[in-house]
Amino acid sequence: MKIQDAKQARPHCELIAELLDSRRPKTEREHAAAREIERLRDLCDDLYSDLLAAGSLAPRGCGAYALIQEAIKLRRDRWARKQAPNARVQPLP
């Protein structure tokens, strides 16, 4: 394969959006990939919600409180979804 024949890869976020678009026909593998993405996102939502709950329940004076707050701060910027955990997604027009 020559360099001239190579094609530029599509951005990752564009591929994920296409996989999750219910209006687009999909192959069996794409359906499986979309289900797995949703399952992992739901798991991330649950884990992050648990982390937030642990932070609200931990006494401020204990060592775990600072550790939990730091974990929340670190995870907030790397969150899989751009919206708040467990928020409802508005359907596309």
Beta strands, then each sheet from edge to edge (+ up, - down):
end
